[in-house]
Amino acid sequence: MSRSVVMTSLAATLGGVLLLAGCNRDAPSAAPPPAPVAPEPSPAPAAPAPATVTSVELGNAVDDQNRVATPASEFATTDTIYASVGTDGGSAAKLGARWTFGEGQLVNVSEADVTAGPQVIAFDIRHPEGWPVGTYKLEVSLDGTVVETREFSVK
């Protein structure tokens, strides 16, 4: 065989091998599309904030918004005594005022409904014959739990 025939055969064989290597039939086709990602669930709506007592003031008069005009801790025997109670929160509640004299002698108990949002509620006590001189206490409760206490005196 001549040298040129061997070279031509060798070149043809190499060309065929290269063609086959380029046509790899075992290679996978395009990768499958990624699985869809499930959206994260929406967070549950937050529970409304519970009602809270934000302020308690005592005085002998309130304005048209139920706020004590002049805060006081000492009263005259003839005064009407007011408690101005500020509340806030996202839920309704029962607000209570328990007034006592001396060693816990009950003077008055009253309640009011609190609605969501800020508001001011006024409670009052009166004594037509005049208050006995001494020490008194107001306990403010929210849904039955005492949350604020104020002591005052009548002189």
C-alpha angles and dihedrals in degrees: 000000000000125000094243093054091052091049093049091049091048092049091050092049092049091048091052092049091050092049092051092047089054092052100057103174094189094064112109118246120239115329115263114261114265116264112261113261113236111237115248112258116257113258114258112258111267116254112251114265112260118252115267136190108242101179144005122195130174124208144135096255139031131203128232089278093056092252120139108253096211119010114229141171097192124062139184119246090250098050126114103227118219132194115201109200121191118204137181139176145101099267138060121255143168114256118201136192120198116186121194137177129215112329095004103299104163114243102170144337123201137165138202134189116246118210128202116285132031120321142150122228124192125211123185143186127204133187114194093199093046132265119281111247112256147074123321135184135208119202116194115201134188116207089343098311118111107237103166136024128193126186121202139165139226115217 
